[in-house]
Amino acid sequence: MSSLKLRTRRDFGKAIGTAALAPWAAGGAMASPAGTAATGVPSFPANFLWGCATAAYQIEGAAHEDGRKPSVWDTYARTPGKVAGGDTGDVANDHYHRYKEDVALLKSLGVRAYRYSVSWPRVFPEGRGPVNDKGVAFYDRLTDELLAAGIDPWVTLFHWDLPQALEDRWGGWQSRETAKAFADYAAFVARRLSDRVRHFFPINEFVCFIDQGYGTGIKAPGKQIPAGALNQTRHNALLAHGWAVEAIRAAARPGVQIGLAENPQICVPVIETPAHIEAARQAMRELNAPFLTAILEGRYTTAYLSAAGRHAPRFTPEEMKAIASPLDFVGLNVYTPTHIRADRSGAGFAVVPLPSSYPRMASEWLFLDPAVAYWAPRHLAEIWKVKDVYITENGCSSDDRIAADGCVYDTDRVMYLRTHLASARRATEEGWPLRGYFHWSLMDNFEWTDGYGKRFGLYYVDFRTQRRIPKLSAELFREVVRRNAVA
Ligand code: GBH
């Protein structure tokens, strides 16, 4: 056991290179007792998958290099007043050039999986048409580097960076031509990478690029279209998902696994009584009717359609069938809770508003309730009989500071991680089918509308020097992975 500890510590030190060597990493006071199982902390199941997640526009940089053309996020970030501090993803974490160093960070954490996203405009700069070989070559290099480090790549095909050309030509997701182009791009990437990549996510989080991109306009492309058009745009995105699932299966080597990386409202019963739990189940279906429920059931709920009235999307049975193409697993990005109580009137449930004193993390929207990590897999299994669930993102922002000794003591993130993992472990202990956990994020990065002002990483990034510094939470997560138990 002690030799194992020594070895991992040395890797850790090596991986952080010139970064300040944190005292706990150097083998000091914070080392935890070996053989934690003996201390009585129950483990996660054997083979529970530990990973970290990132997304292309948030880390890659190299925005104008090797043939990449702009995405809607390049345009949006350049529009004055849209992103905090006028930040853009032009350089971001310079991951395009530093991917080897970043893979070493993953290795030092001991994770077996890494969820990265492919930049569509790097591969097809115009969104369709001629492929950009130099762009593809980057994902070849990254994938090979990961595999050489013993880390399994899990690849997201769309994490919001729509090629600007498609926004210009078709109004982006407002047209199903974009959905068709997406399926072609997805098939191409699957064909190219599926000899080495065995897990694909077509789309990350529908609400963020549809409702926020075309409804409230607080994310790219920053449009505000009327209700009917918005519902049809939502439907187009679902079609893109369904057509991509079919296209990936047709193009990829046999046996690839395809799943979601969706952020539904995670409905947490206010108290765990049968009535509130039943209400939370109903709410989970109805509040997520436009995306998650439509995909898992192949239909829009009656309540969704009647609430939309004349603004309801138009669709055919064949389209709903494509949207519900069978998936191999369901991944959920798990952050903020929606508290639900039983209610005798109407729908049978009610959303309980958060008191103004409710605790939250550094991002305004990120309220703290570790129960989300328990209810996400349980709802999927109970409502939709899903057999394999992953938490494809979970994490928090924190006002990280480098202390006088060079370390980052993000004790709030440590608390967040510990409590959410304890809740995830409750799920596995009760037999709910949670198979793995990806932390958002490996390192601080471009946090969309918040620019570089909100930090979600296990590694602190000094964006002036590109130095990566392990936070206290990196050491915690590494210990969790090593023990396969909450540490
Ligand atoms: C994830 O979304 C993303 O997948 C990831 O790229 C991102 O970096 C990470 O979370 C952290 O934010 O502005 O008040 O209307 C999480 C779900 C839903 C969180 C939309 C932010 C906007 C709230 N996101 N939400 S608000």
Boltz pocket constraint, residues with backbone or C-beta under 6 A from the ligand:
constraints:
  - pocket:
      binder: B
      contacts: [[A, 55], [A, 204], [A, 205], [A, 208], [A, 218], [A, 263], [A, 333], [A, 335], [A, 364], [A, 365], [A, 393], [A, 440], [A, 446], [A, 447], [A, 448], [A, 456]]
      max_distance: 6.0
